[in-house]
């Protein structure tokens, strides 16, 4: 596979002396430059997604820079176009920026100013092309991959386990911290099973008063207790043929756990106030943020119920342990929020992306989605994770780092290297160049992190 091309500068200037000197300045600054004497000569080299930024003089023989701008915008609206204007044409340049030019620079200009503008434009182009690639990936993903999003090894394993279990009727226990997507996994198990045409019935055990839990699960007959004015079908009966999802099962009262165990063993229930046995046929997916085995050892959860539920397990990794998935997830949530709020989907800056990658995400994927919503609504500054209330129990605006600094640094470094290797399709020299490190340094880090380069090709 070929490496991803670097962003180059396309310079259009009819004055040969100016063209040569400007090319030298940009080349010395480390940019790859192609120069042309006219817009007509440069036109065949411009296409949608071209890895380039354009610097064009306003006054050119034939097609002028301002006349060419609408055409460039039509080819690729996100292509940065920097216009060079002579003294006295500022109003023209400002109007061009309103029409979509990235920036303008007035002659005579300093080398430092030119290089700074070009560097920012290249950064912008890199980000826009990366986002475009992420959006293409999201659009091309189907099935479970389009719901349980992520390129990390952990998420690939989760998706594979979900596919395997979805084809069976086995009850499943899903583990994961708050906000990792346990209900999403349960829905995937249902949607990709033979039960998908029947009901998916979620029940949050944590928000269920003990006095109502039995009625919610098993139903009741009219007159079974005070206030039971009519018969009610319980969740087990309603979910028959489909899937019953019991979230936060660790908080289910002990008295209800006994009755739940009997229902699971017998695959039948009795409504409160009735002696009639009603069989049911539903898959039960239970979810917990706590270790039920440890709770059962401490007699805080029934051991027999744990072993009855624990036929198959799916463990969801916290977001901090799969940081390479953050850019893709954030772009997915940004696009969803832009559609929901009827707003344009903004682009992250490099600093904002680094901020997202370094944050601990105590609220996991749910917190990331909330940040994406605020980002689209324009409620956040440059530091995205310091201007919102943390969703997962952490102090507001303060990353709740669960591990030591060396582990955090290594996790962040791993995510950055993995993302760049994937972008460069496993090409180590190109990856090292993009990261600004020596090839041997990259080789040593890849070996230390236990990465296999072939998996990115």
Residue, then its C-alpha position, 0 to 999 in steps of 0.5 A: x500500500x502506498x503512503x498517504x501523501x504530504x500536504x504540498x503548497x501550490x504557488x501561482x505567481x506570474x512574476x518569475x522573480x517573485x515566484x522563485x524567491x517565494x518558492x525558496x522561502x517556503x522550501x527552506x521552511x520545510x514545505x513541498x512546493x509546486x509553482x505555476x505562472x498562471x491559474x490555467x497552468x495550475x488548474x489540471x493539478x487541482x481536484x477534490x481531496x488534493x493534498x495541497x493548499x493554494x497560494x495565488x496572486x490576485x492579479x494574473x494573466x488570464x484568469x485572476x485569483x479572485x475569478x478562480x476562487x469560485x471554481x476552486x471552491x466548486x472543486x473542493x469547498x475545504x481547499x485552503x486558498x490564500x490570496x496575495x494582493x498588492x497595496x490598495x486591494x485590501x477591500x477586494x481581499x476581504x470580499x474574497x475571504x467572505x466568498x471562501x478564501x482561507x486568508x490573504x497576505x499583502x505585498x510586500x510581506x515578510x517571510x515569517x508571516x507567509x510561513x505562519x499563514x501557510x503552516x496554519x493552512x496546511x494544518x487545516x487541510x490535514x485535519x479536513x482530509x483526516x475528518x473526510x477519511x473518518x467520515x468515509x469510514x463511518x459511511x462504509x461501515x455496516x452492521x455491528x461495526x456501524x454501531x459498536x464503533x472503534x478500530x482498537x483491538x479491544x473493540x474488534x474483540x467485542x464485535x466478534x464476541x457479539x456476532x458469535x453470541x447473537x446467533x445463540x440463545x445464551x444469556x449474557x452478562x455485560x460488564x463495563x464502567x458507566x458510559x461504556x455502552x452496555x445497553x448498545x451491546x445488548x441491543x446489538x445482540x438482539x438486533x443481530x439475532x433471530x429474535x430481532x422481530x420481537x421486543x427488546x425490553x430494557x429495565x433499569x434495576x437501579x431505579x426500581x423500588x423494591x416494592x415495585x420490582x416484582x410487579x415490573x418483572x412478573x406483572x400482577x392481576x387486578x386486585x392483587x394489591x392496593x392500587x392494582x386496579x387492572x391486570x399488568x403484563x410484566x417485563x418477562x412476559x412482554x419480552x417473550x420471543x425477544x430480549x430482556x435487558x436488565x441494566x445495573x443488576x448489581x443493585x437488584x434487591x436480594x428478595x427480588x434476586x431470589x424470584x429472578x433466579x427461580x424464573x430463569x431456572x424454570x423459564x416461567x413466571x407467575x403474576x402477583x395474585x395468580x397461581x397460573x404459571x406462564x412460560x416465557x421464551x426470552x434471552x436475558x442480557x444483564x449488565x453491571x458496572x461492578x464485579x458480580x463474582x466479587x460481590x457474591x463472594x462478599x454476599x452482596x449478590x446471590x452466588x447462585x444467580x451470578x452463576x445462572x446469569x454468567x453463561x457468557x460474558x462481554x467486557x467493555x473496555x473504558x475509553x481511556x484504554x482504547x484511545x485510538x478510537x477517540x477521533x473516530x467516535x468523536x467525529x461520529x458524535x459530531x456528525x450526529x449532533x450537527x444533524x440533530x441541531x441543524x448546525x455545520x459540523x466543525x473541525x477540531x484543531x490539532x490542540x483540541x484533538x490532543x486535548x481529547x486524546x490526553x483526557x481520562x474520560x471518567x464518563x467514557x463514551x457517554x461523556x465524549x458524546x456530550x462533549x461533541x454536542x457542546x462542541x457543535x453548539x459552540x459552547x466550548x473553548x480551545x480546551x474542550x475537556x476543561x470547560x464542561x462538567x465531567x460526567x462520570x463522577x469526576x470533579x467538574x472540568x478536571x480529568x480524573x486520572x485513574x493511573x500514574x503519569x507514566x501509564x498515561x503518557x504511554x497510553x497517549x503515545x500508543x494511541x498517537x502512534x497507532x493512529x499515524x501507522x493506520x493513516x500511513x498504512x503501516x509505512x514506518x518511514x512515512x509514519x516517523x516523518x509525520x510524527x517528526x521522530x527518527x525511524x529508529x526511535x519509531x522502531x524502538x517504540x513500536x517494539x516496546x508497545x508490542x505493535x505489529x506493523x503488518x496489521x496496519x497495511 
